[in-house]
C-alpha cells in the first residue's frame, strides 16, 4: 500500500456533479449505481443520489468508482472487472482490446478474454 499523504496534502476532486458512479453504500461491501450531487471540499466527501432514490451524504472518495460505461480503455490501464460476468469486481489491468471487448490481466494472476465494456469500471 502507498504511504499516507502528509497531513497538509489534500485529495484531488475526482468526480464532478452529475457524474455516473458506483459507490459502497454506507461504506459496506456492495456497490450501487448513482450520481454525484456535490463535492464538499472541506470534508473531501461527496453527496450521492443512488438510482433507487436513496441519498447518502459524506461518501469518501475511496468508496466511489466510475460507473461501467462506454468510454474507451487503454492497454495497461488499471481497472476493476466482473470476472466471468459474476457479481463481484476484481482489480486488474487492460491487457488488450479486440473490437468491443477487452482482455484483462487480474492482479491475482487470472486472465480473461472477451470481456464486455459494461463489466469493467475505471
N, C-alpha and C positions, 0 to 999 in steps of 0.2 A: 504494500500500500504506500501511496505517496505520503510524505511528511505533511503534517498540518501546516496551513499557511500561517505566517506571522500574524499576530493579533491585529495589526493595523491594516492588513490586506483585506480588501472587500471582494466578495464574489461578484463576478460579472453577470449582469442580467442576461439570461439566455433566451427566455421566452417572452413574447410580446402579447398584448391584448388581442384576443381573437385567435391566437394560435391553437390549433387542434393538438391535444396532448393525450397521454395516458398518465394516470397518477396512482400512487398507492394510497387508497382511501384511508384516512386516519393513520397513515404510516404502516398499515398492516401488510399482508403478503399478496393481496390480489390487486391487479391493475385494472383500472376502469377508465373508459374514454370520457373526455370532457374538453372544455375550452378554458383558456386563461382569461379571467376577468380583469385582473390588475396585478401589478407588481408593487410591493411595499419595500422601498429602498432601505428604510430604517431597520426593518427586521430581516430583509433579504428573503422574503417569502412571497408566495403567490396566492391569490384567491382564485378558486376554480369552480366552475359550474359543470357538473357531470351530465352526461347525456340523459340520465334518468331523472334530472331535475334537482338532484341533491347539490347543495352548495357547501364548499369547505373553504375556510379562510386559514391563512398561515401555513400553507403547504411548503415544505422545504424543497429547494431545488433538486436535491438528490433523490427525491421521491417523485420526480416528474421525468417523463421521456417523450420525445416527439411521437405523435401517433403514426402508426404504419400508414404509409402513403404511396404516392406515385412519383416522388422525386427520384432522380437517378442517383444511384450509389456508386462510389468509386472503388476500384480494386484496392484493397488494403485498409479500407475504412472500417473502424470498429463499430459494431452493431450488436443488436440482440435479435435472435430469430426463434421462431417456434419450431423446435426440432421435430421433424416428421409431421408438421402441422398440428402437433398436440397443443395443449393449453398453455404450458409454461414457456417463457422466453429464456434463452440461454445466450451468454456472451460469446462473441466470436468476431471474425472479420470476413469481409468480402474477398473471396479467392479469385473469382472470375465472373464475368457476365456473359450470358448467352441469350440473345433476344430479349424476352420479357422476364427471364428468370436469372437467378444468381446461384453461384456455388459458394458455400460457407465453410470456413475452417473454424470450428468451435474451439474455445480455449481449453476444453478438456481433452482435445485430441481427435474428437469425432469430426467427420467430414460429411457434407450433404450437398447434393447437386440438384439443380432444377427447382430451387426454392422461389415461390411466387413473391412478388414485392409486398403484397399485403400481409405477409407473415414475418416481415422484417421491420424493426423500428430502429431509429438512429439514437 
